[in-house]
Amino acid sequence: MPKEKKSEEDSIVNAVEEVAEQLEEGAEEIAESAEEAAIGEEETEEIEEVEKEVAEEILKEPKKPKGEKSLSEKKKELLEKVKKLKEKVEETKTEELKEAVKGKKRGEPLLPLDDYVKSGIYLGTKVVTPNMRPFVYRRRADGLAIFNTDLIDEKIKEGIEYLSQFSPESVILVCKRQAGWKAAEMFSKFTGIRIFTKKYPAGILTNLDLKDFFENELTIITDSWLDKNALHDTIKVKKKVLMICDTNNFAKGANKIIIGNNKSPKSIGLIFYLLAKGYCKMRRIEADMPDLEEWATGEEEKIPEKKTFSVRASAGARFGV
């Protein structure tokens, strides 16, 4: 067999192997997405059929009999098939997740829908990370992503149950965002949980030589972007993380997430109010807790105005050299 022909066949075989690897990765990702989104039996069977068909295509010999398509054409078709199937799962994921939540709803919502709407907890940002995409209902005309309120309610319930597993002495709450300082202080007052607002002392969870060093079991992160130092320290010492995630947050490092607007005082106040109320109830802590309105009166963060400079030139002035 001529060397050129052998080299050409080797390249064809390598191309087929590359296609096989990509298709296997795509099939695994599709299967995981289907399971997370609680896709029904019909959709699962359809995915399995396509996976089987793809596997059969991969097992075919890398030859080109008369009347059949070339390997490059076949490769293109197979990749497009996997791409379309992945897009289908992405499109149905949010809807299926909503249906799954509706199917397993536990009793009445924590608050009436009007209270959720008034707080603005459902308002996200224009940026949506892959972690938050399943929880987004739609986008407004101005580009803001909108959370599904049913999912918000369900995630807060899950957060309360998770938080209630820990004693107040083993939990800290970190909230560097000014909009949440008042609500965080009220949260600490009624739950007994230690908080860090304006500044988180670096190394307080990791440096044994510090005088104020202490060990905790759970860290509540208000915003992973602003509270990144506390998040990194908690992950470093392998402790648990309960994270509040807006649409622009990544959930990396979190053991449990609560979704919602983490930039508005009303929204943060509502989240801390429900967490404190649910925590005290489940831990049987007696607390004369004020109404929601008092939790949602924090100050909005002030964005410093940019200074502008104007240059005036007198008549006849010359510039340059």
N, C-alpha and C positions, 0 to 999 in steps of 0.2 A: 504494500500500500504506500503510495507516495507520501512524503512527509507533509506536503502542503495540505493534502486531503485529510490526513490524520489530525493535523493541527486545527483544521476547520471543524472536524467532528468534536474535538476536545472543547473548543470554544462553545459549540452548540450545547454540549452536555453541561458545561459550567453555567450557561445561561438558564437551562432548565432547572438546575439545582438552585440557582438564585431565585427563580420564580417560586419554586417549592417552598423555600424558606420564608419568603414574603407572604405566601398564601397561608402557611401554617400560622405565622404570627397574626395575620389578619383574622383567621378563623378563631384563634384563642381569644383575641380581643373582643370579637363579636360574641363569643360564648359568655365571657365575663360580663360584658355590657348587658346582655340579655338577662343574665341571672340577677344583676343588681337592680335592673329596672322592672323586675317582676313581670317579664313578658309572658304572655299566655302560652298554652300548649301549642296552638296553631302556629304562632310565630317561631317557637322553638323548633318545631318539626320542619318548618321551612328552612331555617338556618342549617339544621342537620342535613337536609337533602342537598343544599348547595355545597356544604362541606364535603359530602360524599362525592358529589359530582366533580368538585375540584380535585379531590384525591385521585379519582379515576383518570382525570386529565393528566395529572402529574405522573402517573404510573405508565402512561403510554410511551413507547419507544421514541427516541428523538430522531425519527426518520420522516421523510416527506414523500409518501406515495402519491401517485397521480390523483388529481382531483381534490387533495387535501390542502389546507392552508399551511403556509410556512411557519417555522417555529417562532419567528418574530411576531407574526400576526396572531398566533395562538397565545403567545406570552402577553401581548397587548390586551387581548380579549379577556384572559383570565384575571389580569390585574384590574381591568375595568369592572369585572364582575364583583371582585372583592370590595372595590371602592364603593360601588353602588350599594352593596349589602351593608357596609359600615355606615354609609350615609343614612340608610333606612333605619338602622338601629338608633343613630343619633337623633333622628327626627322623632321617633316614637318614644325615646327614653323618658323625656319629661312628662308626656301624657300618661305613659304607663306608670310612672312614679306617682303621679297624682292619683290615679285610680287605685294603686296599691295602698296609698295612705288613706284614701276614703274607705277602703275595704277594712282597714284595721284601726280605724279611729276609736279612741278609747273615751267614751262619754262625751260630755259637752266641751266646747272650747274653753280655754282659760279665761278669755275675755270676749265680749261681743265684737263682731266684725268692725263696728264703728270706731271702737277704741283703737284697734290696730290701724285703721285708716287715718284717724286723727293724729296719731303719733308719727306717721310717716315711716314706720318700720319696714314697709313693703318697698320703699324707694331705694334702688341700688345706684350704681354708677354707670357711666358709659362703657366701662371696661368690665368684661366678664371672663373670669378664668375658667379653665376646663373643669375644676372642682365644683364651681358654682353653677355651671350651665344647666344641670338637671333641675335646679330649683327656680330657674327663671321662667316666669309665665309668658312674658312678652316684652317688647320694647315700646316706649312712648315715641311720639313724633320727634321729640328733641333728642332721642337716642338713649335716654335713661332706661336701664333694665328694671323690670318689675318682678319682685318676688311673689310667689304664690302664698297667700295668707294661710291656707290650710297647712302647707308645709312648714311655715313659720311656727304656727301653733304646735304642731307635732314635734318639731325639733326643740322647742322650749320645754315641752313635757319630758322629752328624753333627757335634756340637760338637767332638769330638776331631779329626776331619778338618779342620774349619774352623780351629781353633786352630793346628794343625800347619803351616799355611801361613805363619805369622808367626814370626820369630826372637824369642828371649826378650827382647832389648833393645828390641823395638818393641811390647811388650805390657805393660799394667798390669792389676792386679786390684784392685777396690775392694769392701771388705766392712765396712760400718759396723756390722753386726749382731754383737753380742758372741758369739753362739753359733757363729760361724764364724771367730773370730780364730785359734784354734790350728790349725785345718785350713788356713787361708790362709797362715799362717807356714810350715807344712810344705810346702805347695804351692810357695811361693817358694824354699824351701831346695833342693828337688830339681829344679825347672825353671829357676831363675835369673830368673824373672819378678818384676818389682817389684810390691809390694803397698802399698795404703793401707787401714788398718783403722780405728782409732779415729776419725780425722778425715781428711777429704780436703781438702788445701790449695786453697782457692778460687783459680781463675785459673791454676793451675800448667800447664795445657795451652793457655791462651789469651792470657795476659798476657806479652808479650815482655820487659817491664821487670823481671819477677821474677828473682831470682838463681837460683832453682831451677827455672825454666821449662825444659821439654823437650818434644819432639815424640814422639808415639807413633803407631802404626798401628791398634792394636786395644785396646779397653777391655772387660774382663770385669766385668759388673755383677751383683752377687749378689742385690740386691733394688732394683727401680727406685724404690720409695717412699723407702727410706732413702738410697740412693746417687744421688738425683736430680741433685745438683750435678755429680757426675762425668759422669752421662749427658748433661746439658745441655751441658757443656763439650765433650764428645766430638762430639756432634751439631753444635755450633757450628763446630768446626774441620773438619767433614766427614770424620771418621774412622770406622772400623768398630766395631760393638758386638756382643759375644756376651753374651746376657742369660739369667740363670736366672729362670724365671717360675713363680710359684705360681698358684693359681687366681684370686687377687685382683689379679694384675698385668696391666697392659696391655703389649703387645709393641711399642708405638710407638717407633720409632727403632732397633729391633734389626735387625741383618742376619742373625743366627742366634740361635735360642732353644734352651735346655735346659729341659725341664719338670720340676717336682718341688717338694717341700716345701723352701722356703728359709728356714725359721724354726727348725728343730731342729738341734742340733749333730751328731747322728748322720746326718741326711739331707745336710746341707751337707758333712760330712766324707766321706761316700760319693761325692758329686759331685766334690769336689776330688781325692779319691783316684783316681777313674777318669780324670779329665782329666789329672792329673799322670802317671799310669802310661801312658796312651795317648800323651800328648805326648812323653814321654821315649823311648818305643819308636819312634815315627814320625820323631822328630828325631835318633834314635840318640845320646841322651844317657845316659851311664852313671850309674845312680843305684841305691844300695842302699836301696830303698824299704821301709819297715816295713809290717806287715799293716794291713788295714782297721780293725781294732779301735783302733789307736792314733790314727787320724784322726778317730774318732767319739767323742771324750771331751771335747769342749768344754763350757763351762758354759752352762747354761740362763739366759736373761735373767731377771733378777729384777724383778718388777713391784712398784713401791713400794706399800706399804699405805696406804690412805686413813685419814687421822687423823679420829677422831670426837671430838666434844666433848659432854660431858654437863653439864647445868645442874641444880643442886640448889636447891631452895627450902625455906627454913625454914618451920615452921608459922606460919600467920598472915601470911605475906608477901603483899604486894600488888604487882601489876604494872600498868603503864600510868600515866597521869597523872590 
